[in-house]
Amino acid sequence: MQYHTITDRQLRLDLTVVEAARVRTVCAASTPITIDGVTRTAGEWAAHLGIKWQTVKMRRMRGDTWREALNPARPRGRWMKSWGVSLAQR
């Protein structure tokens, strides 16, 4: 049986990666958000405003603020508009 020795430096690096991931989290449904004096979790706001959680999450991942991500009147993105399927015959 082989045992691997974990050095203090390796342990510090591993913990740093975990801590960095926790700090970098930009979108969690449990994040408390206050809009116009009312505080709810982000997931509750999405449900209340009729927005799919996946939509809110993707908006946040693309860099939107919480207010922008939770805006139900926001127009749909056009970044995939040029994608299409060609049905040309051979």
Backbone as JSON Lines, residues from 0, in Angstrom:
{"i":0,"aa":"M","n":[0.84,-1.18,0.0],"ca":[0.0,0.0,0.0],"c":[0.89,1.25,0.0]}
{"i":1,"aa":"Q","n":[0.58,2.2,-0.86],"ca":[1.35,3.43,-0.93],"c":[0.61,4.54,-0.21]}
{"i":2,"aa":"Y","n":[1.36,5.32,0.52],"ca":[0.8,6.48,1.19],"c":[1.44,7.72,0.61]}
{"i":3,"aa":"H","n":[0.65,8.73,0.42],"ca":[1.16,9.99,-0.09],"c":[1.32,10.96,1.06]}
{"i":4,"aa":"T","n":[2.44,11.61,1.08],"ca":[2.7,12.6,2.11],"c":[2.18,13.94,1.63]}
{"i":5,"aa":"I","n":[1.36,14.56,2.43],"ca":[0.82,15.88,2.08],"c":[1.66,16.92,2.8]}
{"i":6,"aa":"T","n":[2.22,17.81,2.05],"ca":[3.05,18.85,2.64],"c":[2.16,20.01,3.1]}
{"i":7,"aa":"D","n":[2.71,20.84,3.97],"ca":[1.98,22.02,4.43],"c":[1.68,22.95,3.27]}
{"i":8,"aa":"R","n":[2.64,23.08,2.34],"ca":[2.44,23.96,1.19],"c":[1.28,23.45,0.33]}
{"i":9,"aa":"Q","n":[1.22,22.15,0.08],"ca":[0.15,21.59,-0.73],"c":[-1.2,21.79,-0.05]}
{"i":10,"aa":"L","n":[-1.26,21.61,1.25],"ca":[-2.5,21.8,1.99],"c":[-2.96,23.25,1.9]}
{"i":11,"aa":"R","n":[-2.02,24.19,2.03],"ca":[-2.37,25.61,1.92],"c":[-2.91,25.92,0.52]}
{"i":12,"aa":"L","n":[-2.27,25.37,-0.52],"ca":[-2.74,25.61,-1.88],"c":[-4.14,25.04,-2.08]}
{"i":13,"aa":"D","n":[-4.4,23.84,-1.58],"ca":[-5.71,23.22,-1.73],"c":[-6.77,24.05,-1.03]}
{"i":14,"aa":"L","n":[-6.49,24.54,0.16],"ca":[-7.45,25.36,0.89],"c":[-7.67,26.69,0.19]}
{"i":15,"aa":"T","n":[-6.62,27.23,-0.41],"ca":[-6.74,28.49,-1.14],"c":[-7.68,28.33,-2.33]}
{"i":16,"aa":"V","n":[-7.6,27.23,-3.03],"ca":[-8.48,26.97,-4.18],"c":[-9.93,26.89,-3.71]}
{"i":17,"aa":"V","n":[-10.18,26.19,-2.6],"ca":[-11.53,26.07,-2.06],"c":[-12.05,27.44,-1.63]}
{"i":18,"aa":"E","n":[-11.23,28.2,-0.94],"ca":[-11.64,29.54,-0.5],"c":[-11.91,30.45,-1.69]}
{"i":19,"aa":"A","n":[-11.07,30.39,-2.71],"ca":[-11.26,31.22,-3.9],"c":[-12.58,30.88,-4.59]}
{"i":20,"aa":"A","n":[-12.91,29.61,-4.65],"ca":[-14.17,29.2,-5.28],"c":[-15.35,29.73,-4.48]}
{"i":21,"aa":"R","n":[-15.24,29.71,-3.16],"ca":[-16.34,30.19,-2.33],"c":[-16.53,31.7,-2.52]}
{"i":22,"aa":"V","n":[-15.45,32.44,-2.57],"ca":[-15.52,33.9,-2.72],"c":[-16.0,34.28,-4.11]}
{"i":23,"aa":"R","n":[-15.61,33.51,-5.15],"ca":[-15.96,33.82,-6.53],"c":[-17.41,33.51,-6.86]}
{"i":24,"aa":"T","n":[-18.13,32.85,-6.01],"ca":[-19.5,32.48,-6.32],"c":[-20.29,33.75,-6.63]}
{"i":25,"aa":"V","n":[-20.8,33.81,-7.85],"ca":[-21.53,35.0,-8.27],"c":[-23.03,34.78,-8.27]}
{"i":26,"aa":"C","n":[-23.43,33.54,-8.07],"ca":[-24.85,33.27,-8.18],"c":[-25.24,32.07,-7.33]}
{"i":27,"aa":"A","n":[-25.97,32.34,-6.28],"ca":[-26.51,31.26,-5.45],"c":[-27.95,31.63,-5.13]}
{"i":28,"aa":"A","n":[-28.84,30.68,-5.26],"ca":[-30.27,30.94,-5.03],"c":[-30.54,31.4,-3.61]}
{"i":29,"aa":"S","n":[-29.64,31.08,-2.68],"ca":[-29.84,31.44,-1.28],"c":[-29.3,32.82,-0.93]}
{"i":30,"aa":"T","n":[-28.72,33.53,-1.9],"ca":[-28.18,34.86,-1.65],"c":[-29.3,35.85,-1.35]}
{"i":31,"aa":"P","n":[-29.24,36.54,-0.19],"ca":[-30.29,37.53,0.1],"c":[-30.13,38.78,-0.77]}
{"i":32,"aa":"I","n":[-31.22,39.2,-1.4],"ca":[-31.22,40.37,-2.28],"c":[-32.32,41.3,-1.8]}
{"i":33,"aa":"T","n":[-32.0,42.59,-1.68],"ca":[-32.99,43.6,-1.29],"c":[-33.31,44.47,-2.49]}
{"i":34,"aa":"I","n":[-34.57,44.49,-2.87],"ca":[-35.04,45.34,-3.96],"c":[-36.19,46.17,-3.43]}
{"i":35,"aa":"D","n":[-36.06,47.49,-3.55],"ca":[-37.09,48.43,-3.08],"c":[-37.48,48.16,-1.63]}
{"i":36,"aa":"G","n":[-36.49,47.87,-0.78],"ca":[-36.72,47.67,0.65],"c":[-37.24,46.3,1.05]}
{"i":37,"aa":"V","n":[-37.44,45.4,0.09],"ca":[-37.93,44.05,0.38],"c":[-36.77,43.07,0.18]}
{"i":38,"aa":"T","n":[-36.5,42.26,1.2],"ca":[-35.42,41.29,1.13],"c":[-35.98,39.88,0.97]}
{"i":39,"aa":"R","n":[-35.49,39.2,-0.05],"ca":[-35.82,37.79,-0.31],"c":[-34.55,37.14,-0.82]}
{"i":40,"aa":"T","n":[-34.55,35.81,-0.88],"ca":[-33.41,35.15,-1.51],"c":[-33.54,35.34,-3.02]}
{"i":41,"aa":"A","n":[-32.42,35.18,-3.71],"ca":[-32.42,35.36,-5.17],"c":[-33.39,34.4,-5.84]}
{"i":42,"aa":"G","n":[-33.45,33.16,-5.35],"ca":[-34.38,32.18,-5.9],"c":[-35.83,32.59,-5.7]}
{"i":43,"aa":"E","n":[-36.14,33.15,-4.52],"ca":[-37.5,33.62,-4.26],"c":[-37.85,34.79,-5.16]}
{"i":44,"aa":"W","n":[-36.88,35.7,-5.39],"ca":[-37.13,36.83,-6.29],"c":[-37.41,36.34,-7.71]}
{"i":45,"aa":"A","n":[-36.64,35.37,-8.16],"ca":[-36.85,34.84,-9.52],"c":[-38.25,34.26,-9.65]}
{"i":46,"aa":"A","n":[-38.67,33.46,-8.69],"ca":[-40.01,32.86,-8.73],"c":[-41.08,33.94,-8.65]}
{"i":47,"aa":"H","n":[-40.89,34.92,-7.78],"ca":[-41.85,36.02,-7.6],"c":[-42.01,36.83,-8.89]}
{"i":48,"aa":"L","n":[-40.89,37.03,-9.61],"ca":[-40.91,37.84,-10.83],"c":[-41.22,37.02,-12.08]}
{"i":49,"aa":"G","n":[-41.34,35.71,-11.91],"ca":[-41.67,34.85,-13.05],"c":[-40.52,34.59,-13.99]}
{"i":50,"aa":"I","n":[-39.31,34.58,-13.47],"ca":[-38.12,34.33,-14.28],"c":[-37.56,32.97,-13.91]}
{"i":51,"aa":"K","n":[-37.16,32.19,-14.9],"ca":[-36.54,30.9,-14.61],"c":[-35.22,31.13,-13.89]}
{"i":52,"aa":"W","n":[-34.94,30.28,-12.9],"ca":[-33.69,30.42,-12.15],"c":[-32.49,30.28,-13.09]}
{"i":53,"aa":"Q","n":[-32.57,29.38,-14.06],"ca":[-31.47,29.19,-15.01],"c":[-31.17,30.47,-15.77]}
{"i":54,"aa":"T","n":[-32.2,31.24,-16.1],"ca":[-32.02,32.51,-16.79],"c":[-31.26,33.5,-15.92]}
{"i":55,"aa":"V","n":[-31.68,33.6,-14.66],"ca":[-31.01,34.51,-13.72],"c":[-29.56,34.09,-13.55]}
{"i":56,"aa":"K","n":[-29.34,32.8,-13.39],"ca":[-27.98,32.29,-13.18],"c":[-27.08,32.6,-14.37]}
{"i":57,"aa":"M","n":[-27.58,32.4,-15.58],"ca":[-26.78,32.67,-16.77],"c":[-26.5,34.17,-16.92]}
{"i":58,"aa":"R","n":[-27.46,35.0,-16.6],"ca":[-27.24,36.44,-16.66],"c":[-26.13,36.84,-15.68]}
{"i":59,"aa":"R","n":[-26.16,36.27,-14.47],"ca":[-25.13,36.57,-13.49],"c":[-23.76,36.08,-13.96]}
{"i":60,"aa":"M","n":[-23.73,34.9,-14.55],"ca":[-22.46,34.35,-15.02],"c":[-21.88,35.2,-16.16]}
{"i":61,"aa":"R","n":[-22.73,35.88,-16.89],"ca":[-22.27,36.76,-17.98],"c":[-21.9,38.15,-17.48]}
{"i":62,"aa":"G","n":[-22.09,38.41,-16.18],"ca":[-21.62,39.67,-15.61],"c":[-22.69,40.66,-15.23]}
{"i":63,"aa":"D","n":[-23.96,40.32,-15.34],"ca":[-25.02,41.25,-14.96],"c":[-25.06,41.44,-13.45]}
{"i":64,"aa":"T","n":[-25.53,42.61,-13.02],"ca":[-25.78,42.84,-11.6],"c":[-27.03,42.06,-11.21]}
{"i":65,"aa":"W","n":[-27.3,41.95,-9.91],"ca":[-28.52,41.26,-9.48],"c":[-29.75,41.97,-10.03]}
{"i":66,"aa":"R","n":[-29.76,43.3,-10.03],"ca":[-30.92,44.04,-10.53],"c":[-31.15,43.75,-12.01]}
{"i":67,"aa":"E","n":[-30.08,43.71,-12.8],"ca":[-30.2,43.4,-14.22],"c":[-30.65,41.96,-14.44]}
{"i":68,"aa":"A","n":[-30.07,41.04,-13.66],"ca":[-30.4,39.63,-13.83],"c":[-31.84,39.32,-13.45]}
{"i":69,"aa":"L","n":[-32.4,40.08,-12.51],"ca":[-33.76,39.84,-12.04],"c":[-34.79,40.73,-12.74]}
{"i":70,"aa":"N","n":[-34.41,41.34,-13.84],"ca":[-35.32,42.22,-14.58],"c":[-36.13,41.39,-15.58]}
{"i":71,"aa":"P","n":[-37.43,41.18,-15.31],"ca":[-38.23,40.37,-16.22],"c":[-38.5,41.06,-17.56]}
{"i":72,"aa":"A","n":[-38.37,42.38,-17.63],"ca":[-38.65,43.12,-18.86],"c":[-37.43,43.2,-19.78]}
{"i":73,"aa":"R","n":[-36.34,42.65,-19.35],"ca":[-35.11,42.71,-20.15],"c":[-35.31,41.96,-21.46]}
{"i":74,"aa":"P","n":[-34.91,42.57,-22.57],"ca":[-35.07,41.89,-23.86],"c":[-34.17,40.66,-23.95]}
{"i":75,"aa":"R","n":[-34.62,39.71,-24.73],"ca":[-33.83,38.49,-24.92],"c":[-32.52,38.83,-25.62]}
{"i":76,"aa":"G","n":[-31.5,38.1,-25.28],"ca":[-30.19,38.3,-25.91],"c":[-30.21,37.95,-27.38]}
{"i":77,"aa":"R","n":[-29.37,38.58,-28.14],"ca":[-29.3,38.34,-29.58],"c":[-28.01,37.62,-29.96]}
{"i":78,"aa":"W","n":[-27.24,37.18,-29.0],"ca":[-25.92,36.63,-29.3],"c":[-25.99,35.32,-30.07]}
{"i":79,"aa":"M","n":[-27.12,34.63,-30.09],"ca":[-27.24,33.39,-30.86],"c":[-28.11,33.57,-32.1]}
{"i":80,"aa":"K","n":[-28.51,34.8,-32.41],"ca":[-29.42,35.04,-33.52],"c":[-28.85,34.55,-34.85]}
{"i":81,"aa":"S","n":[-27.55,34.68,-35.02],"ca":[-26.95,34.29,-36.29],"c":[-26.76,32.79,-36.44]}
{"i":82,"aa":"W","n":[-26.96,32.04,-35.37],"ca":[-26.84,30.59,-35.44],"c":[-28.04,30.04,-36.2]}
{"i":83,"aa":"G","n":[-27.83,29.09,-37.04],"ca":[-28.94,28.52,-37.77],"c":[-28.56,27.15,-38.34]}
{"i":84,"aa":"V","n":[-29.55,26.52,-38.87],"ca":[-29.36,25.21,-39.47],"c":[-29.58,25.35,-40.96]}
{"i":85,"aa":"S","n":[-28.64,24.89,-41.73],"ca":[-28.76,24.95,-43.17],"c":[-29.41,23.65,-43.66]}
{"i":86,"aa":"L","n":[-30.49,23.78,-44.38],"ca":[-31.18,22.62,-44.91],"c":[-30.94,22.47,-46.41]}
{"i":87,"aa":"A","n":[-29.79,22.92,-46.83],"ca":[-29.44,22.86,-48.26],"c":[-29.35,21.4,-48.73]}
{"i":88,"aa":"Q","n":[-29.84,21.18,-49.93],"ca":[-29.81,19.85,-50.51],"c":[-28.5,19.63,-51.23]}
{"i":89,"aa":"R","n":[-28.07,18.39,-51.24],"ca":[-26.83,18.07,-51.97],"c":[-27.13,17.63,-53.36]}
